[in-house]
């Protein structure tokens, strides 16, 4: 079996690394060739050009947006009989269009975004939410298992991207609400580390309270693992889904407004957790342990 992997960013690097543990030839490509060569050196993959990679049996892509995936497929169409598995946090309508287009050429397309942060990619415990035809899903599932802790087929083409967008806007809502609550506690001279310990053993806990708040915000590290502009993009996808069905979603619309306060140029440079700095500036109060 030949497996191709396009995009060796913070997530794709580890995901492709896990695939090399399978009984298969794993070909990798990255926009910067030296990174593909470094991956080959570390994991035993093969750094190749896209013309060769798209001849694989299963092709993974993990790129910033659906636009990049569409451009690659247009320039380097995969061979008939293959399955394209897009792990980008993409646009549902794009997945539906690509699925229809590729099906005409004998290629199956699955939208298969992942969640679990870079630690999940490193450990091979990612959650993978997949949209597309079940037969293609069943063919790809044993391969995806190499980097997954949970794999769910959530519906037809576009469903995986839809679940990922809603998941990320909920994550953003959790982080902002937690940060507002912690700011109130700080203003009342509560010890934030002790308060967070209580929250994490009570009903208010979340992944944001257990990991992001202590590791990135209270530590003042804000180390970049997921750029804020990519979260802003995912929030926008979720809002478009809401608008398409005309349902009220007052809280989620507020989330979009709060996370769009930082301009795009700055947002590309910082971690998503740095969005909370706008809240700190507004309250003139840092969420630190001082």
Order of alpha helices (4+ residues) and beta strands (2+ residues): beta-alpha-beta-alpha-beta-alpha-beta-alpha-beta-alpha-beta-alpha-beta-alpha-beta-alpha-alpha-alpha-alpha-alpha-alpha
